[in-house]
Amino acid sequence: MTASNIPALTLHRPWPYCITGLYELVAKRVENRSWATRHRGDLLLHAGRRWNTRDLQAACRFVHVSGGRPGLIPAAEQAHPTGVVATVRVVDVCAGSAHTDTVVCGCGPWAMPGQYHWRIDQVRVLPSPVECRGAQGLWRPSPEVLAQVSAQTGVPA
Ligand SMILES: [Zn+2]
């Protein structure tokens, strides 16, 4: 894969923090989406501007189900940076529960029923998030954004 075709995915806050900010045993390693992707490999994780306390409450419940304290996710919006906050690797996309109303696959406590489960690993958090606009679906970051990400994480190599 060349640097120029690494895609990005925008998540509403606080969901990015569930991937980047929690210790490994409780961290979110499944991205729930209503659509599948053929993409495998590096992906930029972009935190959108939208902030939603209902999502915060939902995320805290997932942390609890994962065995962590709900308070592990900061309640203050300012504690959740926007922009490209991390790179991850898409390992697989599970369709096992995409058409069911309960989770019937082995994707763990963050998996939602009726969703495709993008299984991720190799989370590299950026010390300085790279501000840029997000978009829907998989989108192509500019060369400038990719360069700033690469300088911090080594991704793309
Ligand atoms: Zn699954």
Backbone and ligand atoms as CSV (ligand in chain L), in Angstrom:
chain,resi,resn,atom,element,x,y,z
A,1,MET,N,N,0.842,-1.200,0.000
A,1,MET,CA,C,0.000,0.000,0.000
A,1,MET,C,C,0.875,1.247,0.000
A,2,THR,N,N,0.539,2.159,-0.861
A,2,THR,CA,C,1.290,3.409,-0.875
A,2,THR,C,C,0.625,4.427,0.031
A,3,ALA,N,N,1.380,5.438,0.386
A,3,ALA,CA,C,0.893,6.419,1.344
A,3,ALA,C,C,-0.388,7.085,0.871
A,4,SER,N,N,-0.490,7.296,-0.429
A,4,SER,CA,C,-1.581,8.127,-0.927
A,4,SER,C,C,-2.934,7.440,-0.909
A,5,ASN,N,N,-2.969,6.134,-0.716
A,5,ASN,CA,C,-4.297,5.514,-0.719
A,5,ASN,C,C,-4.708,4.956,0.637
A,6,ILE,N,N,-4.113,5.477,1.710
A,6,ILE,CA,C,-4.584,5.112,3.042
A,6,ILE,C,C,-5.822,5.942,3.358
A,7,PRO,N,N,-6.934,5.284,3.629
A,7,PRO,CA,C,-8.168,6.024,3.874
A,7,PRO,C,C,-8.317,6.449,5.335
A,8,ALA,N,N,-9.296,7.294,5.553
A,8,ALA,CA,C,-9.626,7.741,6.902
A,8,ALA,C,C,-11.100,7.472,7.167
A,9,LEU,N,N,-11.424,7.343,8.440
A,9,LEU,CA,C,-12.797,7.127,8.874
A,9,LEU,C,C,-13.092,8.104,10.008
A,10,THR,N,N,-14.205,8.832,9.870
A,10,THR,CA,C,-14.598,9.793,10.907
A,10,THR,C,C,-15.560,9.134,11.894
A,11,LEU,N,N,-15.258,9.289,13.176
A,11,LEU,CA,C,-16.116,8.802,14.250
A,11,LEU,C,C,-16.570,9.994,15.080
A,12,HIS,N,N,-17.775,9.917,15.584
A,12,HIS,CA,C,-18.228,10.939,16.526
A,12,HIS,C,C,-17.556,10.715,17.874
A,13,ARG,N,N,-17.227,11.817,18.508
A,13,ARG,CA,C,-16.710,11.694,19.868
A,13,ARG,C,C,-17.857,11.318,20.832
A,14,PRO,N,N,-17.642,10.519,21.852
A,14,PRO,CA,C,-16.344,10.083,22.374
A,14,PRO,C,C,-15.848,8.744,21.847
A,15,TRP,N,N,-16.416,8.218,20.758
A,15,TRP,CA,C,-16.020,6.869,20.330
A,15,TRP,C,C,-14.530,6.750,20.030
A,16,PRO,N,N,-13.888,7.767,19.446
A,16,PRO,CA,C,-12.441,7.603,19.218
A,16,PRO,C,C,-11.666,7.338,20.511
A,17,TYR,N,N,-12.091,8.012,21.586
A,17,TYR,CA,C,-11.381,7.817,22.860
A,17,TYR,C,C,-11.476,6.366,23.328
A,18,CYS,N,N,-12.571,5.701,23.013
A,18,CYS,CA,C,-12.746,4.309,23.432
A,18,CYS,C,C,-11.713,3.403,22.759
A,19,ILE,N,N,-11.199,3.862,21.624
A,19,ILE,CA,C,-10.157,3.123,20.905
A,19,ILE,C,C,-8.767,3.567,21.357
A,20,THR,N,N,-8.609,4.865,21.578
A,20,THR,CA,C,-7.261,5.406,21.822
A,20,THR,C,C,-6.922,5.579,23.292
A,21,GLY,N,N,-7.932,5.738,24.167
A,21,GLY,CA,C,-7.647,6.185,25.524
A,21,GLY,C,C,-7.779,5.146,26.616
A,22,LEU,N,N,-8.305,3.981,26.294
A,22,LEU,CA,C,-8.548,2.968,27.325
A,22,LEU,C,C,-7.445,1.924,27.313
A,23,TYR,N,N,-7.220,1.311,28.471
A,23,TYR,CA,C,-6.205,0.259,28.499
A,23,TYR,C,C,-6.713,-0.962,27.737
A,24,GLU,N,N,-5.755,-1.758,27.287
A,24,GLU,CA,C,-6.029,-2.765,26.257
A,24,GLU,C,C,-7.168,-3.724,26.626
A,25,LEU,N,N,-7.271,-4.104,27.892
A,25,LEU,CA,C,-8.271,-5.113,28.260
A,25,LEU,C,C,-9.705,-4.634,28.062
A,26,VAL,N,N,-9.919,-3.336,28.178
A,26,VAL,CA,C,-11.284,-2.829,28.014
A,26,VAL,C,C,-11.449,-1.996,26.741
A,27,ALA,N,N,-10.374,-1.778,26.029
A,27,ALA,CA,C,-10.419,-0.870,24.877
A,27,ALA,C,C,-11.312,-1.416,23.766
A,28,LYS,N,N,-11.875,-0.479,23.014
A,28,LYS,CA,C,-12.723,-0.819,21.877
A,28,LYS,C,C,-11.837,-1.257,20.713
A,29,ARG,N,N,-12.023,-2.479,20.261
A,29,ARG,CA,C,-11.243,-2.987,19.134
A,29,ARG,C,C,-12.147,-3.462,18.008
A,30,VAL,N,N,-13.390,-3.004,18.054
A,30,VAL,CA,C,-14.371,-3.289,17.017
A,30,VAL,C,C,-15.048,-1.980,16.651
A,31,GLU,N,N,-15.060,-1.635,15.379
A,31,GLU,CA,C,-15.810,-0.476,14.926
A,31,GLU,C,C,-17.112,-0.977,14.309
A,32,ASN,N,N,-18.226,-0.531,14.872
A,32,ASN,CA,C,-19.543,-0.968,14.391
A,32,ASN,C,C,-19.993,-0.063,13.258
A,33,ARG,N,N,-20.287,-0.664,12.120
A,33,ARG,CA,C,-20.749,0.104,10.966
A,33,ARG,C,C,-21.900,-0.637,10.310
A,34,SER,N,N,-22.797,0.123,9.687
A,34,SER,CA,C,-23.905,-0.501,8.965
A,34,SER,C,C,-23.460,-1.003,7.595
A,35,TRP,N,N,-22.225,-0.727,7.246
A,35,TRP,CA,C,-21.704,-1.131,5.937
A,35,TRP,C,C,-20.342,-1.802,6.107
A,36,ALA,N,N,-20.046,-2.703,5.194
A,36,ALA,CA,C,-18.780,-3.428,5.214
A,36,ALA,C,C,-17.765,-2.712,4.329
A,37,THR,N,N,-16.531,-3.113,4.420
A,37,THR,CA,C,-15.495,-2.586,3.541
A,37,THR,C,C,-14.574,-3.722,3.134
A,38,ARG,N,N,-13.992,-3.575,1.953
A,38,ARG,CA,C,-12.953,-4.520,1.548
A,38,ARG,C,C,-11.582,-4.059,2.011
A,39,HIS,N,N,-11.544,-2.849,2.537
A,39,HIS,CA,C,-10.246,-2.315,2.946
A,39,HIS,C,C,-9.662,-3.124,4.102
A,40,ARG,N,N,-8.387,-3.463,3.977
A,40,ARG,CA,C,-7.650,-4.063,5.087
A,40,ARG,C,C,-6.341,-3.302,5.194
A,41,GLY,N,N,-5.860,-3.199,6.415
A,41,GLY,CA,C,-4.593,-2.501,6.626
A,41,GLY,C,C,-4.804,-1.152,7.273
A,42,ASP,N,N,-3.843,-0.263,7.072
A,42,ASP,CA,C,-3.823,1.006,7.797
A,42,ASP,C,C,-5.048,1.870,7.502
A,43,LEU,N,N,-5.477,2.552,8.564
A,43,LEU,CA,C,-6.645,3.430,8.488
A,43,LEU,C,C,-6.402,4.584,9.454
A,44,LEU,N,N,-6.685,5.796,8.996
A,44,LEU,CA,C,-6.601,6.938,9.901
A,44,LEU,C,C,-7.922,7.073,10.642
A,45,LEU,N,N,-7.809,7.300,11.933
A,45,LEU,CA,C,-8.994,7.484,12.763
A,45,LEU,C,C,-9.189,8.978,12.995
A,46,HIS,N,N,-10.323,9.485,12.514
A,46,HIS,CA,C,-10.599,10.921,12.616
A,46,HIS,C,C,-11.743,11.161,13.593
A,47,ALA,N,N,-11.516,12.057,14.540
A,47,ALA,CA,C,-12.547,12.422,15.514
A,47,ALA,C,C,-13.270,13.661,15.022
A,48,GLY,N,N,-14.560,13.505,14.742
A,48,GLY,CA,C,-15.350,14.619,14.237
A,48,GLY,C,C,-15.672,15.635,15.330
A,49,ARG,N,N,-16.238,16.758,14.916
A,49,ARG,CA,C,-16.519,17.834,15.874
A,49,ARG,C,C,-17.735,17.538,16.738
A,50,ARG,N,N,-18.659,16.769,16.204
A,50,ARG,CA,C,-19.909,16.574,16.924
A,50,ARG,C,C,-19.654,15.926,18.294
A,51,TRP,N,N,-20.312,16.483,19.284
A,51,TRP,CA,C,-20.211,15.948,20.641
A,51,TRP,C,C,-21.614,15.660,21.136
A,52,ASN,N,N,-21.785,14.474,21.703
A,52,ASN,CA,C,-23.120,14.002,22.023
A,52,ASN,C,C,-23.068,13.281,23.367
A,53,THR,N,N,-23.752,13.824,24.373
A,53,THR,CA,C,-23.676,13.203,25.700
A,53,THR,C,C,-24.390,11.843,25.728
A,54,ARG,N,N,-25.348,11.650,24.817
A,54,ARG,CA,C,-25.969,10.317,24.770
A,54,ARG,C,C,-24.957,9.268,24.328
A,55,ASP,N,N,-24.104,9.632,23.371
A,55,ASP,CA,C,-23.040,8.712,22.962
A,55,ASP,C,C,-22.069,8.473,24.112
A,56,LEU,N,N,-21.816,9.512,24.897
A,56,LEU,CA,C,-20.938,9.341,26.055
A,56,LEU,C,C,-21.538,8.325,27.021
A,57,GLN,N,N,-22.836,8.450,27.287
A,57,GLN,CA,C,-23.490,7.507,28.192
A,57,GLN,C,C,-23.447,6.086,27.624
A,58,ALA,N,N,-23.669,5.976,26.323
A,58,ALA,CA,C,-23.621,4.653,25.688
A,58,ALA,C,C,-22.217,4.065,25.780
A,59,ALA,N,N,-21.204,4.907,25.532
A,59,ALA,CA,C,-19.818,4.428,25.584
A,59,ALA,C,C,-19.467,3.967,26.994
A,60,CYS,N,N,-19.961,4.696,28.000
A,60,CYS,CA,C,-19.690,4.302,29.384
A,60,CYS,C,C,-20.310,2.939,29.705
A,61,ARG,N,N,-21.485,2.693,29.129
A,61,ARG,CA,C,-22.096,1.374,29.353
A,61,ARG,C,C,-21.250,0.267,28.732
A,62,PHE,N,N,-20.683,0.544,27.532
A,62,PHE,CA,C,-19.810,-0.463,26.909
A,62,PHE,C,C,-18.558,-0.707,27.747
A,63,VAL,N,N,-18.015,0.373,28.316
A,63,VAL,CA,C,-16.847,0.202,29.180
A,63,VAL,C,C,-17.206,-0.689,30.362
A,64,HIS,N,N,-18.369,-0.439,30.938
A,64,HIS,CA,C,-18.817,-1.242,32.077
A,64,HIS,C,C,-18.942,-2.712,31.680
A,65,VAL,N,N,-19.568,-2.969,30.544
A,65,VAL,CA,C,-19.726,-4.355,30.077
A,65,VAL,C,C,-18.363,-4.993,29.797
A,66,SER,N,N,-17.400,-4.154,29.418
A,66,SER,CA,C,-16.052,-4.655,29.129
A,66,SER,C,C,-15.249,-4.919,30.389
A,67,GLY,N,N,-15.803,-4.558,31.537
A,67,GLY,CA,C,-15.118,-4.816,32.792
A,67,GLY,C,C,-14.370,-3.620,33.343
A,68,GLY,N,N,-14.547,-2.454,32.744
A,68,GLY,CA,C,-13.873,-1.254,33.229
A,68,GLY,C,C,-14.832,-0.327,33.956
A,69,ARG,N,N,-14.276,0.645,34.640
A,69,ARG,CA,C,-15.107,1.648,35.306
A,69,ARG,C,C,-15.648,2.621,34.263
A,70,PRO,N,N,-16.919,2.923,34.272
A,70,PRO,CA,C,-17.474,3.878,33.301
A,70,PRO,C,C,-16.752,5.222,33.338
A,71,GLY,N,N,-16.247,5.615,34.522
A,71,GLY,CA,C,-15.536,6.885,34.650
A,71,GLY,C,C,-14.213,6.949,33.904
A,72,LEU,N,N,-13.818,5.854,33.274
A,72,LEU,CA,C,-12.565,5.854,32.510
A,72,LEU,C,C,-12.639,6.807,31.317
A,73,ILE,N,N,-13.844,7.085,30.842
A,73,ILE,CA,C,-14.009,8.022,29.730
A,73,ILE,C,C,-14.275,9.410,30.305
A,74,PRO,N,N,-13.419,10.380,30.024
A,74,PRO,CA,C,-13.637,11.730,30.548
A,74,PRO,C,C,-14.981,12.285,30.081
A,75,ALA,N,N,-15.692,12.930,31.000
A,75,ALA,CA,C,-17.017,13.458,30.675
A,75,ALA,C,C,-16.944,14.823,30.003
A,76,ALA,N,N,-15.791,15.476,30.068
A,76,ALA,CA,C,-15.661,16.824,29.509
A,76,ALA,C,C,-15.294,16.762,28.033
A,77,GLU,N,N,-16.038,17.502,27.227
A,77,GLU,CA,C,-15.789,17.493,25.789
A,77,GLU,C,C,-14.348,17.881,25.466
A,78,GLN,N,N,-13.799,18.828,26.230
A,78,GLN,CA,C,-12.445,19.318,25.934
A,78,GLN,C,C,-11.381,18.227,26.066
A,79,ALA,N,N,-11.712,17.154,26.769
A,79,ALA,CA,C,-10.759,16.058,26.938
A,79,ALA,C,C,-10.715,15.146,25.709
A,80,HIS,N,N,-11.553,15.480,24.719
A,80,HIS,CA,C,-11.650,14.635,23.521
A,80,HIS,C,C,-11.228,15.434,22.299
A,81,PRO,N,N,-9.990,15.285,21.859
A,81,PRO,CA,C,-9.516,16.076,20.722
A,81,PRO,C,C,-10.246,15.730,19.428
A,82,THR,N,N,-10.241,16.687,18.502
A,82,THR,CA,C,-10.788,16.463,17.167
A,82,THR,C,C,-9.631,16.304,16.182
A,83,GLY,N,N,-9.966,15.902,14.974
A,83,GLY,CA,C,-8.957,15.697,13.944
A,83,GLY,C,C,-8.489,14.254,13.905
A,84,VAL,N,N,-7.435,14.003,13.129
A,84,VAL,CA,C,-6.880,12.651,13.072
A,84,VAL,C,C,-6.155,12.396,14.388
A,85,VAL,N,N,-6.634,11.410,15.137
A,85,VAL,CA,C,-6.106,11.159,16.483
A,85,VAL,C,C,-5.274,9.887,16.568
A,86,ALA,N,N,-5.376,9.017,15.569
A,86,ALA,CA,C,-4.649,7.741,15.647
A,86,ALA,C,C,-4.624,7.074,14.280
A,87,THR,N,N,-3.742,6.112,14.149
A,87,THR,CA,C,-3.840,5.163,13.045
A,87,THR,C,C,-4.141,3.801,13.650
A,88,VAL,N,N,-4.909,3.028,12.911
A,88,VAL,CA,C,-5.201,1.665,13.324
A,88,VAL,C,C,-5.019,0.774,12.105
A,89,ARG,N,N,-5.105,-0.518,12.315
A,89,ARG,CA,C,-5.059,-1.455,11.201
A,89,ARG,C,C,-6.372,-2.231,11.166
A,90,VAL,N,N,-7.018,-2.244,10.032
A,90,VAL,CA,C,-8.226,-3.058,9.865
A,90,VAL,C,C,-7.784,-4.477,9.547
A,91,VAL,N,N,-8.113,-5.395,10.449
A,91,VAL,CA,C,-7.666,-6.773,10.305
A,91,VAL,C,C,-8.684,-7.608,9.545
A,92,ASP,N,N,-9.960,-7.342,9.825
A,92,ASP,CA,C,-11.012,-8.173,9.262
A,92,ASP,C,C,-12.339,-7.430,9.424
A,93,VAL,N,N,-13.325,-7.824,8.670
A,93,VAL,CA,C,-14.671,-7.289,8.864
A,93,VAL,C,C,-15.608,-8.478,9.046
A,94,CYS,N,N,-16.259,-8.505,10.208
A,94,CYS,CA,C,-17.141,-9.622,10.564
A,94,CYS,C,C,-18.574,-9.285,10.175
A,95,ALA,N,N,-19.219,-10.194,9.435
A,95,ALA,CA,C,-20.620,-10.014,9.053
A,95,ALA,C,C,-21.525,-10.917,9.884
A,96,GLY,N,N,-20.972,-11.547,10.898
A,96,GLY,CA,C,-21.685,-12.573,11.654
A,96,GLY,C,C,-22.938,-12.100,12.357
A,97,SER,N,N,-22.972,-10.818,12.732
A,97,SER,CA,C,-24.142,-10.296,13.439
A,97,SER,C,C,-24.786,-9.144,12.670
A,98,ALA,N,N,-24.455,-9.023,11.392
A,98,ALA,CA,C,-24.915,-7.877,10.606
A,98,ALA,C,C,-26.423,-7.910,10.366
A,99,HIS,N,N,-27.011,-9.088,10.430
A,99,HIS,CA,C,-28.442,-9.193,10.134
A,99,HIS,C,C,-29.181,-9.888,11.271
A,100,THR,N,N,-28.664,-9.727,12.485
A,100,THR,CA,C,-29.310,-10.346,13.648
A,100,THR,C,C,-29.620,-9.256,14.668
A,101,ASP,N,N,-30.538,-9.559,15.592
A,101,ASP,CA,C,-30.847,-8.557,16.605
A,101,ASP,C,C,-30.185,-8.858,17.944
A,102,THR,N,N,-29.326,-9.875,17.967
A,102,THR,CA,C,-28.408,-10.054,19.087
A,102,THR,C,C,-27.038,-10.362,18.491
A,103,VAL,N,N,-25.998,-10.155,19.272
A,103,VAL,CA,C,-24.649,-10.444,18.794
A,103,VAL,C,C,-24.412,-11.946,18.884
A,104,VAL,N,N,-24.159,-12.569,17.745
A,104,VAL,CA,C,-24.001,-14.026,17.710
A,104,VAL,C,C,-22.584,-14.420,17.284
A,105,CYS,N,N,-21.691,-13.436,17.170
A,105,CYS,CA,C,-20.317,-13.729,16.779
A,105,CYS,C,C,-19.410,-13.567,17.998
A,106,GLY,N,N,-18.130,-13.690,17.784
A,106,GLY,CA,C,-17.182,-13.620,18.891
A,106,GLY,C,C,-16.391,-12.332,18.921
A,107,CYS,N,N,-17.048,-11.227,18.613
A,107,CYS,CA,C,-16.319,-9.961,18.480
A,107,CYS,C,C,-16.217,-9.165,19.781
A,108,GLY,N,N,-16.706,-9.743,20.874
A,108,GLY,CA,C,-16.476,-9.103,22.158
A,108,GLY,C,C,-17.520,-8.082,22.556
A,109,PRO,N,N,-17.291,-7.439,23.727
A,109,PRO,CA,C,-18.328,-6.617,24.342
A,109,PRO,C,C,-18.670,-5.325,23.599
A,110,TRP,N,N,-17.812,-4.870,22.684
A,110,TRP,CA,C,-18.108,-3.624,21.971
A,110,TRP,C,C,-18.914,-3.859,20.711
A,111,ALA,N,N,-19.121,-5.113,20.357
A,111,ALA,CA,C,-19.829,-5.421,19.114
A,111,ALA,C,C,-21.320,-5.172,19.279
A,112,MET,N,N,-21.930,-4.542,18.274
A,112,MET,CA,C,-23.361,-4.261,18.297
A,112,MET,C,C,-24.076,-5.180,17.313
A,113,PRO,N,N,-25.300,-5.605,17.675
A,113,PRO,CA,C,-26.087,-6.403,16.729
A,113,PRO,C,C,-26.531,-5.543,15.542
A,114,GLY,N,N,-26.743,-6.190,14.414
A,114,GLY,CA,C,-27.219,-5.469,13.237
A,114,GLY,C,C,-26.148,-4.611,12.587
A,115,GLN,N,N,-24.891,-4.876,12.911
A,115,GLN,CA,C,-23.781,-4.079,12.393
A,115,GLN,C,C,-22.662,-5.000,11.885
A,116,TYR,N,N,-21.904,-4.468,10.938
A,116,TYR,CA,C,-20.642,-5.119,10.571
A,116,TYR,C,C,-19.595,-4.719,11.601
A,117,HIS,N,N,-18.743,-5.641,11.936
A,117,HIS,CA,C,-17.719,-5.383,12.951
A,117,HIS,C,C,-16.356,-5.286,12.287
A,118,TRP,N,N,-15.855,-4.051,12.207
A,118,TRP,CA,C,-14.511,-3.853,11.665
A,118,TRP,C,C,-13.534,-4.127,12.792
A,119,ARG,N,N,-12.814,-5.210,12.665
A,119,ARG,CA,C,-11.888,-5.590,13.745
A,119,ARG,C,C,-10.556,-4.895,13.510
A,120,ILE,N,N,-10.088,-4.219,14.547
A,120,ILE,CA,C,-8.892,-3.386,14.417
A,120,ILE,C,C,-7.847,-3.770,15.462
A,121,ASP,N,N,-6.596,-3.488,15.113
A,121,ASP,CA,C,-5.506,-3.628,16.088
A,121,ASP,C,C,-4.433,-2.594,15.740
A,122,GLN,N,N,-3.296,-2.719,16.355
A,122,GLN,CA,C,-2.158,-1.810,16.125
A,122,GLN,C,C,-2.564,-0.338,16.185
A,123,VAL,N,N,-3.151,0.028,17.297
A,123,VAL,CA,C,-3.570,1.417,17.497
A,123,VAL,C,C,-2.341,2.268,17.836
A,124,ARG,N,N,-2.091,3.286,17.016
A,124,ARG,CA,C,-0.999,4.227,17.286
A,124,ARG,C,C,-1.623,5.608,17.496
A,125,VAL,N,N,-1.518,6.091,18.708
A,125,VAL,CA,C,-2.122,7.372,19.050
A,125,VAL,C,C,-1.172,8.497,18.670
A,126,LEU,N,N,-1.703,9.546,18.040
A,126,LEU,CA,C,-0.881,10.696,17.679
A,126,LEU,C,C,-0.697,11.612,18.896
A,127,PRO,N,N,0.528,11.940,19.248
A,127,PRO,CA,C,0.741,12.890,20.346
A,127,PRO,C,C,0.071,14.240,20.069
A,128,SER,N,N,0.077,14.660,18.808
A,128,SER,CA,C,-0.569,15.913,18.422
A,128,SER,C,C,-1.578,15.621,17.311
A,129,PRO,N,N,-2.864,15.596,17.633
A,129,PRO,CA,C,-3.870,15.324,16.605
A,129,PRO,C,C,-3.760,16.306,15.437
A,130,VAL,N,N,-4.031,15.799,14.240
A,130,VAL,CA,C,-3.917,16.616,13.029
A,130,VAL,C,C,-5.314,17.098,12.639
A,131,GLU,N,N,-5.526,18.411,12.756
A,131,GLU,CA,C,-6.832,18.978,12.445
A,131,GLU,C,C,-7.113,18.935,10.946
A,132,CYS,N,N,-8.298,18.478,10.605
A,132,CYS,CA,C,-8.775,18.541,9.228
A,132,CYS,C,C,-10.247,18.197,9.254
A,133,ARG,N,N,-10.914,18.461,8.151
A,133,ARG,CA,C,-12.344,18.157,8.073
A,133,ARG,C,C,-12.542,16.667,7.909
A,134,GLY,N,N,-13.618,16.167,8.479
A,134,GLY,CA,C,-13.979,14.775,8.291
A,134,GLY,C,C,-14.951,14.620,7.139
A,135,ALA,N,N,-15.401,13.407,6.940
A,135,ALA,CA,C,-16.363,13.130,5.877
A,135,ALA,C,C,-17.054,11.824,6.204
A,136,GLN,N,N,-18.073,11.506,5.415
A,136,GLN,CA,C,-18.758,10.234,5.606
A,136,GLN,C,C,-18.083,9.159,4.766
A,137,GLY,N,N,-18.264,7.912,5.191
A,137,GLY,CA,C,-17.663,6.799,4.463
A,137,GLY,C,C,-16.148,6.800,4.626
A,138,LEU,N,N,-15.480,5.987,3.848
A,138,LEU,CA,C,-14.014,6.029,3.834
A,138,LEU,C,C,-13.602,7.187,2.950
A,139,TRP,N,N,-12.734,8.056,3.442
A,139,TRP,CA,C,-12.347,9.222,2.658
A,139,TRP,C,C,-10.832,9.332,2.590
A,140,ARG,N,N,-10.387,10.118,1.604
A,140,ARG,CA,C,-8.957,10.213,1.333
A,140,ARG,C,C,-8.380,11.469,1.963
A,141,PRO,N,N,-7.511,11.311,2.935
A,141,PRO,CA,C,-6.867,12.494,3.521
A,141,PRO,C,C,-5.900,13.130,2.527
A,142,SER,N,N,-5.657,14.404,2.719
A,142,SER,CA,C,-4.740,15.116,1.830
A,142,SER,C,C,-3.307,14.648,2.091
A,143,PRO,N,N,-2.411,14.861,1.121
A,143,PRO,CA,C,-0.998,14.511,1.336
A,143,PRO,C,C,-0.407,15.225,2.545
A,144,GLU,N,N,-0.863,16.466,2.788
A,144,GLU,CA,C,-0.343,17.218,3.939
A,144,GLU,C,C,-0.724,16.538,5.252
A,145,VAL,N,N,-1.981,16.092,5.332
A,145,VAL,CA,C,-2.425,15.402,6.550
A,145,VAL,C,C,-1.649,14.098,6.714
A,146,LEU,N,N,-1.521,13.346,5.629
A,146,LEU,CA,C,-0.792,12.074,5.701
A,146,LEU,C,C,0.643,12.299,6.153
A,147,ALA,N,N,1.258,13.355,5.666
A,147,ALA,CA,C,2.656,13.636,6.042
A,147,ALA,C,C,2.760,13.933,7.535
A,148,GLN,N,N,1.803,14.712,8.046
A,148,GLN,CA,C,1.846,15.031,9.473
A,148,GLN,C,C,1.593,13.801,10.341
A,149,VAL,N,N,0.722,12.928,9.857
A,149,VAL,CA,C,0.451,11.691,10.591
A,149,VAL,C,C,1.676,10.788,10.569
A,150,SER,N,N,2.256,10.655,9.392
A,150,SER,CA,C,3.422,9.782,9.236
A,150,SER,C,C,4.587,10.248,10.088
A,151,ALA,N,N,4.745,11.561,10.199
A,151,ALA,CA,C,5.861,12.095,10.998
A,151,ALA,C,C,5.728,11.700,12.461
A,152,GLN,N,N,4.481,11.481,12.904
A,152,GLN,CA,C,4.263,11.169,14.317
A,152,GLN,C,C,4.197,9.673,14.607
A,153,THR,N,N,3.745,8.895,13.635
A,153,THR,CA,C,3.459,7.493,13.914
A,153,THR,C,C,4.288,6.528,13.083
A,154,GLY,N,N,4.884,7.015,12.006
A,154,GLY,CA,C,5.561,6.094,11.102
A,154,GLY,C,C,4.601,5.407,10.155
A,155,VAL,N,N,3.304,5.754,10.230
A,155,VAL,CA,C,2.294,5.204,9.314
A,155,VAL,C,C,1.800,6.316,8.411
A,156,PRO,N,N,1.832,6.185,7.125
A,156,PRO,CA,C,2.385,5.059,6.382
A,156,PRO,C,C,3.922,5.040,6.451
A,157,ALA,N,N,4.465,3.847,6.397
A,157,ALA,CA,C,5.920,3.700,6.527
A,157,ALA,C,C,6.616,4.381,5.343
L,1,ZN,ZN,ZN,-18.616,-9.881,14.812
